[in-house]
């Protein structure tokens, strides 16, 4: 399994309710409104009963928005992550599917779309696969990241806060050592974690990873008081793994932004397969700051 698949598979496995905000900042509700509006415009001209494929569908939110606007559409989503949340009602999603090797016949879809997904793949290979499964006169809609946008900025901030907790303050290591030290144990481990949580809250704010991680570790120590030290150590290891997976997702996001910013390469990849960029617009926050670009290709 690739590092991207592992990191995002872990994310969707832990966010199976379909309401996760992904890697979006706290103001994600207004960002999602802008995204939804862009897709609403895209589906308006699609023919009745059009077949639509969503690449890197995640929790299927794009499918859900499209179905709300156009319940006549036949909606399918694929994602590299092996475990996905349940598909939105009236849609089909498949996990464990690479964009570079789509399991569909030629000319299977009237539209192919992707929201923050296309740029996670191999640009040339994914463009070729899109062209292959796209029916004649079909349309492609890609909402792609911007390296100068708020999403990468927000996630880089989260990464620095995770690294503060795990690397600078070594919260997991310090508490695990306390748990395994005779005469210390869960009570002392909880005290150490509590001090670090308060430091993280003071420096980065409550609900930041710098507070969340040591606070979760403190609660793990409470588990240790009830269920034994081994249970606490195991829980802390899981906390560390999830934090490292988030760092992996952020690295994946940064790489995706770099590929998305190389618009000339994207255009060349589609042109090599008989498709051309028809329009490029910005998706913006209420402040007017661009959070993504919307590319229409046919």
CORQUI-V576987 format. One line per field, one symbol per residue. ss: DSSP state (H for helix, E for strand, - for the rest). phi: phi as a letter, one per 40 degrees, with the letter a starting at -180 (. if undefined). psi: psi as a letter, one per 40 degrees, with the letter a starting at -180 (. if undefined). Layout:
ss: ???
phi: ???
psi: ???
This chain:
ss: --HHHHHHHHHHH--------------HHHHHHHHHHHHHHHHH------EEEEE-----HHHHHHHHH----EEEEE------------EEEE--------------EEEEEEE--HHH--HHHHHHHHHHHEEEEEEEEEEEE----HHHHHHHHHHHHHHHHHHH--HHHHHHHHH-----HHHHHHHHHHHHHHHHHHHH----HHHHHHHHHHHHHHHHHHH-HHHHHHHHHHHHHHHHHHHHHHHHHHHHHHHHH-HHHHHHHHH-----EEEEEEEE-----EEEEEEEE-
phi: .cccccccccccccbccgbccgbccdcdcccccccdcccccccdcccdgccbbbcfcgcgccdccccccbccccbbbbacdcbbcdcddgbbbbcgbcccaccbcdgcbcabbabfbdccbcdcccdccdcccccdgcbbbbcbcbccccccdcccccccccccccbccfdccccccccccdgbgdccdccccccccccccccbhcgcdccdcccccdccccccccbhcdccccccccccccccccdcccccccccccccccccccccccccbgbbcbabbbbbcdcgccbabbbbba
psi: hidddddddddddefeeeeiebfiidfdddddddddddddddedeiiheihhhhhfdbefdddddddddgeeihhiiiidhdhiiiiiheihihifhideghfiiifeieihihhfddeeahddddddddddehiheiihhhhiihdeidddddddddddddddddddefdddddddddehhecaddddddddddddddddddeiieiddddddddddddddddddeiddddddddddddddddddddddddddddddddegdddddddddefeiihdihiihiideehheiihhhi.
